[in-house]
Amino acid sequence: MRSSLHRRITAPIAMAAIAGLALAGCSGGPGTTTDDAGAEGDGVVTVYSTIADFEAEALEESWAEWEKENNIDIQYEFSKEFESQISIRAQGGNPPDIGIFPQPGLFADLASRGFIKKAPAAVEANVDEYWSADWKAYGTVEDVFYGAPFKANLKGFIWFSPAKFTEWGVEVPETWDELLTLTKAIQEKTGTQPWCAGFGSGDATGWPGTDWVEDLVLRQAGPDVYDKWVANEVPFTDPAIAEAFDSVGEILLNPAYVNASFGDVKSINSVPFGDVAAPIVEGTCALTHQASFFDGFLGDAGGNVGPDADIWAFMTPSIEAGGQAVVGGGEIVGAFADDADTQAVQEYLSSPEWANSLVSIGGGISANTGVDPELVDSPILAESIRILQDPDTTFRFDASDLMPGAVGSGTFFKGIVSWINGTPTSEVLTSIEAGWPSS
């Protein structure tokens, strides 16, 4: 997915593959540092990212007290052009002290070319203590640790009305097959389509469908195949990817199951993704698949979200009961400077103290295991933190955000739209695969 609110990261195999695309002939290399590493700073640390608006205000509030206590001025700048500008600035010798990267491929590229400094020992110690090995791997390039995880988000929630489930005598499913059984049961009890979906998002139309496919690839084929898929070692035309499409199609391509309140299967492409919140709240749609941020749309539609409230959510179930594999996103913190002040900011941003400050003011969530979920005022975000902190959770970053833009936000998005419009799966997969750069 690549919504206007969320984007993000990778896994070890994919990171190595992406880093391997680094441009040849550039100076520097992994772990390159300057002669003044650890030198005293000037009291100012510049931070640059894509995080804007309320989330940017929350960031600045989250570290304000620490700035005063440590006599360091964190000067924050955001830009929606971060992905293009950060490379230009790095190569032009004018990078920020710290960049907060929403895309792991870009982070890996700049690290492998010597622009990003190896993370200080104190940062690595924090990550070793408070994050899983999966998360640490996302900030590691060619076996060198460069950056700590920052914020996080979870995708793959299925939203429903607890009261309606009680009325229908149905329960939250624990496996994919049980989800299909639940879908059929609701359809038979109500005589209407259980699911509603909206893939409309302007130039990014189709991204919610990529989230569905990613969920199924990870759950059916497992994390190793998922990582290879991201790196195109497993192509879209592979049977494992076709199986994921076909499984999603058991719901999304079935006119008996979609598109509640909106029309037929093809209406999915024209319905804006946020518009499905209203029928969920109104009770004219029983189920929809969307990320944790969807609670905001539900609130705007007049719904209260919580285990005992109007609307709640469960994670897209695994293939077999007991497993928990999830797709989500986040950022990585990478430093272009290594003076003492910059390193102090890096250490703080990798600490549970900062993460708890952030979540307590509603600025987002983190997979840092030192975060207290009770500090979050949103029940679904508290649940997201618990899932992220669970040592049995297998986490992978959104695949479409890891793939080259020509595929992830290009042929993959377009392929989903074509698929919903009735193009056979095999043709769709061939067209998506054709978008991969030749080198």
C-alpha positions as CSV (number, residue, x, y, z in Angstrom):
1,M,0.0,0.0,0.0
2,R,1.0,3.6,-0.4
3,S,-1.8,5.7,1.1
4,S,-1.4,9.4,1.8
5,L,-1.0,8.5,5.5
6,H,1.3,5.6,5.6
7,R,4.3,4.1,3.7
8,R,7.4,2.0,4.6
9,I,10.3,-0.9,5.1
10,T,12.0,-4.4,4.4
11,A,13.6,-7.7,5.5
12,P,17.1,-9.0,5.4
13,I,17.1,-10.6,1.9
14,A,15.3,-7.7,0.3
15,M,17.6,-5.2,2.0
16,A,20.7,-6.9,0.7
17,A,19.2,-7.1,-2.8
18,I,18.2,-3.4,-2.8
19,A,21.5,-2.4,-1.5
20,G,23.2,-4.3,-4.3
21,L,21.7,-1.8,-6.7
22,A,23.9,1.0,-5.2
23,L,25.6,3.1,-7.8
24,A,29.2,2.2,-8.6
25,G,32.0,4.7,-8.5
26,C,30.8,6.8,-5.6
27,S,33.2,7.5,-2.7
28,G,32.7,6.0,0.7
29,G,31.3,2.7,1.7
30,P,29.4,0.9,4.5
31,G,30.5,2.2,7.9
32,T,32.5,5.1,6.6
33,T,33.0,7.8,9.3
34,T,34.7,11.1,9.4
35,D,37.8,12.0,11.4
36,D,35.7,14.1,13.8
37,A,33.4,11.3,14.8
38,G,32.0,12.0,18.2
39,A,33.3,15.6,18.2
40,E,31.4,18.2,20.2
41,G,28.4,19.6,18.3
42,D,27.2,23.2,18.0
43,G,24.0,22.5,20.0
44,V,21.9,22.3,16.9
45,V,20.8,19.1,15.2
46,T,18.8,19.2,12.0
47,V,16.2,16.5,11.3
48,Y,14.4,16.0,7.9
49,S,11.5,13.7,7.0
50,T,8.2,13.3,5.2
51,I,6.2,13.5,8.5
52,A,4.0,16.6,8.3
53,D,1.0,18.4,9.7
54,F,-0.3,17.1,13.1
55,E,2.2,14.3,13.2
56,A,5.0,16.8,12.7
57,E,3.7,18.9,15.6
58,A,3.5,15.8,17.7
59,L,7.1,15.0,16.9
60,E,8.3,18.4,18.0
61,E,6.3,18.1,21.2
62,S,7.6,14.6,21.9
63,W,11.3,15.8,22.2
64,A,10.7,19.3,23.5
65,E,11.5,18.5,27.1
66,W,14.5,16.5,26.2
67,E,15.9,19.4,24.1
68,K,15.7,21.7,27.2
69,E,17.3,19.2,29.5
70,N,20.2,18.5,27.1
71,N,20.6,22.0,25.7
72,I,20.2,20.7,22.1
73,D,18.0,22.5,19.6
74,I,16.4,19.9,17.2
75,Q,15.4,21.9,14.1
76,Y,12.8,19.8,12.3
77,E,12.0,20.1,8.5
78,F,9.5,18.1,6.5
79,S,8.9,17.7,2.8
80,K,6.7,15.5,0.7
81,E,9.6,15.6,-1.8
82,F,11.9,13.9,0.8
83,E,12.6,10.8,-1.4
84,S,14.1,12.9,-4.2
85,Q,15.6,15.7,-2.2
86,I,17.5,13.6,0.4
87,S,19.7,12.1,-2.3
88,I,20.3,15.4,-4.0
89,R,21.3,17.0,-0.7
90,A,23.5,14.1,0.3
91,Q,25.4,14.1,-3.0
92,G,25.6,17.8,-3.0
93,G,27.2,17.9,0.5
94,N,24.2,19.6,2.2
95,P,22.4,16.8,4.0
96,P,20.6,17.2,7.3
97,D,22.2,15.8,10.4
98,I,19.5,13.1,10.6
99,G,17.0,11.8,8.0
100,I,13.9,9.8,8.9
101,F,13.4,7.4,6.0
102,P,10.0,6.0,5.0
103,Q,11.6,3.9,2.3
104,P,14.2,1.2,3.1
105,G,15.6,1.0,-0.4
106,L,16.6,4.6,-0.3
107,F,18.1,4.2,3.1
108,A,20.0,1.1,2.0
109,D,21.3,2.9,-1.1
110,L,22.6,5.9,0.8
111,A,24.1,3.8,3.5
112,S,25.9,1.5,1.0
113,R,27.3,4.5,-0.7
114,G,28.9,5.9,2.5
115,F,26.5,8.8,3.0
116,I,24.9,7.5,6.2
117,K,27.0,6.9,9.2
118,K,27.2,3.7,11.1
119,A,24.9,3.9,14.2
120,P,26.6,4.6,17.5
121,A,27.0,1.7,20.0
122,A,24.4,3.2,22.3
123,V,21.8,3.2,19.5
124,E,22.6,-0.4,18.6
125,A,22.3,-1.4,22.3
126,N,18.8,0.2,22.5
127,V,17.7,-1.6,19.4
128,D,19.1,-4.9,20.7
129,E,17.2,-4.5,23.9
130,Y,13.9,-3.0,22.7
131,W,13.3,-4.4,19.2
132,S,13.1,-7.8,17.6
133,A,15.8,-9.1,15.3
134,D,13.4,-8.5,12.4
135,W,13.2,-4.8,13.2
136,K,17.0,-4.5,13.7
137,A,17.5,-6.1,10.3
138,Y,15.6,-3.3,8.6
139,G,18.3,-0.8,9.6
140,T,21.1,-3.1,8.6
141,V,22.9,-3.0,5.3
142,E,25.6,-5.5,4.3
143,D,25.9,-6.7,7.9
144,V,26.5,-3.2,9.2
145,F,23.9,-1.6,11.5
146,Y,23.1,2.0,10.4
147,G,19.7,3.0,11.8
148,A,17.1,2.4,14.4
149,P,13.4,1.9,13.7
150,F,11.2,5.0,14.4
151,K,7.4,4.9,14.3
152,A,5.2,2.0,13.1
153,N,1.8,1.2,11.8
154,L,-0.1,-2.0,11.2
155,K,-2.2,-3.1,8.2
156,G,-4.5,-6.0,7.6
157,F,-7.2,-5.3,10.2
158,I,-10.8,-6.5,9.4
159,W,-13.4,-4.1,10.9
160,F,-16.8,-5.3,12.1
161,S,-19.6,-4.6,14.6
162,P,-19.4,-6.7,17.7
163,A,-23.1,-6.3,18.3
164,K,-23.9,-7.6,14.8
165,F,-21.7,-10.6,15.4
166,T,-23.6,-11.4,18.5
167,E,-26.9,-10.9,16.7
168,W,-25.9,-13.3,14.0
169,G,-24.3,-15.8,16.3
170,V,-20.9,-15.7,14.7
171,E,-17.4,-15.4,16.1
172,V,-14.1,-13.9,15.1
173,P,-12.3,-16.4,12.9
174,E,-8.9,-17.8,13.8
175,T,-7.9,-19.1,10.3
176,W,-8.4,-18.0,6.7
177,D,-10.8,-20.8,6.0
178,E,-12.8,-19.7,9.0
179,L,-13.0,-16.2,7.6
180,L,-14.4,-17.6,4.4
181,T,-16.9,-19.7,6.4
182,L,-17.8,-16.5,8.4
183,T,-18.4,-14.6,5.2
184,K,-20.7,-17.3,3.8
185,A,-22.6,-17.4,7.1
186,I,-23.2,-13.6,7.2
187,Q,-24.3,-13.7,3.5
188,E,-26.8,-16.4,4.2
189,K,-28.1,-14.8,7.4
190,T,-28.5,-11.3,5.9
191,G,-29.2,-12.1,2.3
192,T,-26.8,-9.3,1.4
193,Q,-23.1,-8.9,0.5
194,P,-21.0,-9.0,3.7
195,W,-18.0,-7.1,2.4
196,C,-17.5,-3.5,1.3
197,A,-14.3,-2.2,-0.3
198,G,-12.9,0.9,-1.8
199,F,-9.7,1.1,-3.8
200,G,-10.2,4.7,-5.1
201,S,-7.3,7.0,-4.2
202,G,-6.7,9.4,-7.2
203,D,-3.4,8.5,-8.9
204,A,-2.8,5.8,-6.3
205,T,-6.1,4.0,-7.0
206,G,-5.6,0.3,-6.3
207,W,-3.3,0.4,-3.3
208,P,-5.8,-1.1,-0.8
209,G,-5.9,-4.2,-3.0
210,T,-2.1,-4.5,-2.8
211,D,-2.5,-4.7,1.0
212,W,-4.9,-7.7,0.6
213,V,-2.4,-9.5,-1.6
214,E,0.6,-8.8,0.7
215,D,-1.4,-10.2,3.6
216,L,-2.0,-13.5,1.8
217,V,1.5,-13.9,0.4
218,L,3.0,-13.5,3.9
219,R,0.5,-15.8,5.5
220,Q,0.4,-18.5,2.8
221,A,3.9,-18.6,1.4
222,G,5.8,-17.4,4.5
223,P,8.3,-14.7,5.2
224,D,11.1,-16.2,3.1
225,V,9.0,-16.2,-0.1
226,Y,7.7,-12.7,0.8
227,D,11.3,-11.4,1.1
228,K,12.3,-12.9,-2.2
229,W,9.1,-11.6,-3.8
230,V,10.1,-8.0,-2.7
231,A,13.5,-8.5,-4.3
232,N,12.0,-10.1,-7.5
233,E,13.8,-13.4,-6.8
234,V,10.2,-14.7,-6.7
235,P,8.4,-13.0,-9.6
236,F,4.8,-12.0,-9.7
237,T,4.2,-14.9,-12.1
238,D,5.2,-17.4,-9.5
239,P,2.5,-19.8,-8.4
240,A,2.8,-18.6,-4.8
241,I,1.8,-15.1,-5.8
242,A,-1.0,-16.4,-8.1
243,E,-2.4,-18.4,-5.1
244,A,-2.5,-15.2,-3.0
245,F,-4.4,-13.4,-5.7
246,D,-6.8,-16.3,-6.1
247,S,-7.4,-16.5,-2.3
248,V,-8.2,-12.8,-2.1
249,G,-10.4,-13.2,-5.2
250,E,-12.6,-15.7,-3.2
251,I,-13.9,-12.6,-1.5
252,L,-13.3,-9.6,-3.7
253,L,-14.2,-11.1,-7.0
254,N,-17.4,-12.8,-5.7
255,P,-20.5,-10.7,-6.5
256,A,-22.3,-12.5,-3.7
257,Y,-19.8,-11.1,-1.2
258,V,-19.1,-7.5,-2.5
259,N,-19.6,-4.6,-2.7
260,A,-22.1,-3.9,0.1
261,S,-23.8,-0.5,-0.1
262,F,-22.0,0.4,-3.3
263,G,-22.8,-2.1,-6.1
264,D,-21.0,-4.9,-7.9
265,V,-17.3,-6.0,-7.9
266,K,-16.2,-3.4,-10.4
267,S,-17.5,-0.6,-8.1
268,I,-14.6,-1.3,-5.8
269,N,-12.3,0.7,-8.0
270,S,-14.4,3.8,-8.0
271,V,-15.3,3.9,-4.3
272,P,-12.8,6.1,-2.4
273,F,-11.1,4.0,0.3
274,G,-12.4,6.2,3.2
275,D,-16.0,6.1,2.0
276,V,-16.5,2.5,3.2
277,A,-16.4,3.7,6.9
278,A,-20.0,5.0,6.8
279,P,-21.7,1.7,5.8
280,I,-19.6,-0.1,8.5
281,V,-20.9,2.4,11.1
282,E,-24.4,2.3,9.7
283,G,-24.5,-1.5,9.7
284,T,-25.2,-1.9,5.9
285,C,-21.7,-3.5,5.5
286,A,-20.5,-6.2,7.8
287,L,-16.8,-6.4,7.0
288,T,-14.0,-4.3,5.5
289,H,-10.2,-4.7,5.3
290,Q,-8.1,-1.7,6.2
291,A,-5.1,-0.5,8.3
292,S,-5.1,0.8,11.9
293,F,-5.5,4.4,10.7
294,F,-9.1,3.6,9.6
295,D,-10.4,4.3,13.1
296,G,-10.1,8.0,12.2
297,F,-12.5,7.5,9.2
298,L,-14.8,5.5,11.4
299,G,-14.8,8.2,14.0
300,D,-15.6,10.8,11.4
301,A,-18.6,8.7,10.3
302,G,-19.9,8.7,13.8
303,G,-18.6,5.3,15.1
304,N,-16.9,4.6,18.3
305,V,-14.0,2.1,18.1
306,G,-13.2,-0.4,20.8
307,P,-13.7,-4.1,21.9
308,D,-17.1,-3.3,23.4
309,A,-17.9,-0.3,21.3
310,D,-19.8,0.2,17.9
311,I,-16.9,-1.1,15.8
312,W,-13.9,-3.2,16.5
313,A,-11.3,-5.1,14.4
314,F,-9.4,-8.4,14.2
315,M,-6.2,-9.1,12.3
316,T,-6.6,-10.9,9.0
317,P,-6.2,-14.5,10.2
318,S,-3.4,-16.9,9.5
319,I,-3.7,-20.0,7.3
320,E,-3.4,-22.2,10.4
321,A,-4.6,-21.3,13.9
322,G,-1.9,-20.0,16.3
323,G,0.3,-18.2,13.8
324,Q,0.6,-14.4,13.6
325,A,2.2,-12.8,10.6
326,V,1.5,-9.1,9.9
327,V,2.3,-6.5,7.4
328,G,2.9,-2.9,8.3
329,G,5.2,0.1,7.9
330,G,7.4,2.6,9.7
331,E,10.6,4.6,9.3
332,I,14.3,4.2,9.9
333,V,16.5,7.0,11.5
334,G,19.8,7.5,9.6
335,A,22.5,10.1,10.4
336,F,24.6,12.0,8.0
337,A,26.7,13.5,10.8
338,D,28.4,11.8,13.8
339,D,29.1,14.7,16.2
340,A,28.2,14.2,19.8
341,D,24.9,16.1,19.6
342,T,23.7,14.2,16.6
343,Q,24.6,10.9,18.3
344,A,22.7,12.0,21.5
345,V,19.6,12.7,19.5
346,Q,19.9,9.3,17.8
347,E,20.2,7.6,21.1
348,Y,17.1,9.4,22.5
349,L,15.0,8.6,19.4
350,S,15.8,4.9,19.8
351,S,14.9,4.8,23.5
352,P,11.6,3.8,25.1
353,E,11.5,7.2,26.9
354,W,11.1,9.0,23.5
355,A,8.6,6.3,22.2
356,N,6.5,6.7,25.4
357,S,6.5,10.5,25.0
358,L,5.3,10.2,21.5
359,V,2.5,7.7,22.1
360,S,1.3,9.6,25.2
361,I,0.5,12.7,23.1
362,G,-1.1,10.7,20.3
363,G,1.7,11.1,17.8
364,G,1.7,7.5,16.7
365,I,3.0,4.1,17.8
366,S,6.2,2.2,17.9
367,A,7.3,-1.4,17.9
368,N,9.7,-0.5,20.8
369,T,9.0,-3.2,23.5
370,G,9.5,-0.5,26.2
371,V,6.4,1.3,25.1
372,D,3.4,1.1,27.5
373,P,0.2,0.4,25.4
374,E,-1.8,1.9,28.2
375,L,-0.5,5.4,27.3
376,V,-2.4,5.3,24.0
377,D,-5.9,6.7,24.0
378,S,-6.9,4.7,20.9
379,P,-7.9,1.1,21.6
380,I,-6.9,0.0,18.1
381,L,-3.5,1.6,18.4
382,A,-3.0,0.0,21.8
383,E,-3.9,-3.3,20.2
384,S,-1.4,-2.6,17.4
385,I,1.3,-2.0,19.9
386,R,0.6,-5.3,21.7
387,I,0.7,-7.2,18.4
388,L,4.0,-5.5,17.4
389,Q,5.5,-6.2,20.8
390,D,4.5,-9.9,20.8
391,P,7.7,-12.0,20.4
392,D,5.7,-14.5,18.3
393,T,4.7,-11.9,15.7
394,T,6.3,-12.2,12.3
395,F,6.5,-8.6,10.9
396,R,7.2,-7.6,7.3
397,F,7.0,-4.1,5.8
398,D,4.5,-3.4,3.0
399,A,5.8,-5.0,-0.2
400,S,4.6,-2.4,-2.6
401,D,6.6,0.3,-0.8
402,L,9.7,-1.8,-1.0
403,M,9.5,-2.5,-4.7
404,P,10.8,0.0,-7.3
405,G,8.2,2.7,-7.9
406,A,7.6,1.5,-11.4
407,V,6.2,-1.7,-9.9
408,G,5.1,-0.9,-6.3
409,S,3.1,2.2,-7.1
410,G,3.0,1.6,-10.9
411,T,2.1,-1.8,-12.4
412,F,1.1,-3.3,-9.1
413,F,-1.6,-0.6,-8.5
414,K,-2.7,-0.7,-12.1
415,G,-2.8,-4.5,-12.1
416,I,-5.1,-4.6,-9.1
417,V,-7.5,-2.2,-10.9
418,S,-7.4,-4.4,-14.0
419,W,-7.9,-7.5,-11.9
420,I,-11.0,-6.1,-10.2
421,N,-12.3,-5.1,-13.6
422,G,-12.2,-8.7,-14.7
423,T,-8.8,-9.3,-16.3
424,P,-7.7,-12.9,-15.7
425,T,-5.1,-13.3,-12.9
426,S,-2.4,-14.8,-15.2
427,E,-2.6,-11.7,-17.5
428,V,-2.5,-9.3,-14.6
429,L,0.5,-11.0,-13.0
430,T,2.4,-10.9,-16.3
431,S,1.7,-7.2,-16.7
432,I,2.8,-6.4,-13.2
433,E,6.0,-8.3,-13.6
434,A,6.8,-6.4,-16.8
435,G,7.2,-3.3,-14.7
436,W,10.4,-4.5,-13.0
437,P,13.4,-2.5,-14.2
438,S,15.8,-4.5,-16.3
439,S,18.8,-3.5,-14.2
